[in-house]
Amino acid sequence: MYTPRHTAYRYPVMKIRIKGNSLRYRLTRTDTALLAEEGHLREAVDFGSKQLFYALQVVDEEQLSATFKDDTITVYIPAKLLQEFSDTDKVGFEGLHGNLHLLVEKDFTCLDNVAEDQSDNYPNPLAAKKK
């Protein structure tokens, strides 16, 4: 098992949204760079006596896939998709793993004023239209 540089207590961190039968990961610029450099990211949600981990792992496969084992949700990202995601304006990519919908996307700055630090988020392409 690897020891991630990214921990649950260090900002910035990737975000995860679980809704029904879908998983959505949102990555900051630093998250994307670390994933490309190290081939994996992992974060934790601390429930006190137990933790839930969520991770991204780069693989030499053609399709997105996912597992849930040992209290860890892992989404496996084809290296080819990550390279396109990192090197272009592509917003994200998605796929199905059985009935599970998977989405990995760039975390854009919000158009509304929010309290959280968004300095590492991607510039929102709609910001110019709002002015």
N, C-alpha and C positions, 0 to 999 in steps of 0.2 A: 504494500500500500504506500502511496506517495504522500509526502507532506506538502500540502499546497502553500504557496507564498501568499495566496489570497485567503484570508480568514474571515470568520463571521464578524470580526470587530474592526476590520480595516475598510475604509472607504477609498475608492469606489468598489461597489460589489454588483454583480449581476443580479437581476431581479427575476423572479419566477411568478407566474400566475397560473393557478389551477382552476379551471372552470369546467364542470361536467367531465367529459372525456377528452379534455384538451390540456396540453401543457404549452406555455408560452414563456420563453426566456428572452429577456431584454438585456443587451450588452452595451456598456459604455465603450469609449474609444480604448481605454486602458484594458478593459476586459478582452476586447477583440485582439489587441496586441499580445497580451499574455497568452491567450488561447493559441494564437498562431505560433508564438515562440515556444511555449512549453507543451502544447498538445493536449492540455487539460485545464479545467478550472473546477473548483469545488467550494461550496459555501455550506453553512450550517444554520439551522434554526434551533436555538437552545430552549428546550421545554423544562429545564431544571434537571430532572432525573434521566432524561433521554434527549437525544438530538435527532433531527431529521436533516439529512444531507441532500443537496441537489448539485449535480455535476454535469459538465460537458466534456466529452472525450472525442478527440479527432481520430478517425479511423480510415483505413484504405478500403472503403466500401462504396457502393453506389447510392444507397438510400439512407435517409434518416431512420434511426431506430431508437428504442429505449428499453430500459430495464428498471425494475424496482427490486432491490435485494439488499440485505444488511442495512436497512434503514436509509438507503440511498437511491434517489431517482437519478438515473444517468441517461442523458440523451447523447447518442453517438452521431457525430457530424462527419460526413465525408470530407476529406481534405480538399477535394476539388471545390466543393461548395464554400468552404471557409475561405479559400483563396479568393474566389470571386467576391465574396462578402467583404473581405478586407481591402481588396484592391480597387473596388468600383463604388459607384453610388447605389448599388443594390441595397434595398431597405432590409430585406430578410429572405428567408426561404422556409418552406413548409413541406410536410409530407405526412403520410399515414403509416402507422405501425399497427397493423391489425385495425382495430376500431379507434385507436388512440390518435388524435390529431396533434401533430408537433409543429411548433412555430418558433423560429429563432430570428430575432430582429434587432436592429439598432435602436438604442434608447435615445430618443430625440429630446431636446429641451422642450419644456411645456410652453404653450403659447400664453397661458395664464400665469399670473404671479403665484409661485409656490414657495414654501419655506425651505425646502430641501436644496442642498448644493447640487447644481446641475452643470458645474464647470467642466466636467469630463464627458458630458453627454454630446451626442452628435448634434450639429446645428439643425434646427427644424426647417425643412424645405418650404413649409408654409408660412414661415415668419415674414418673408418679404411680401407675401400677398396680404398679410394682416395690416401692414403699415398704411 
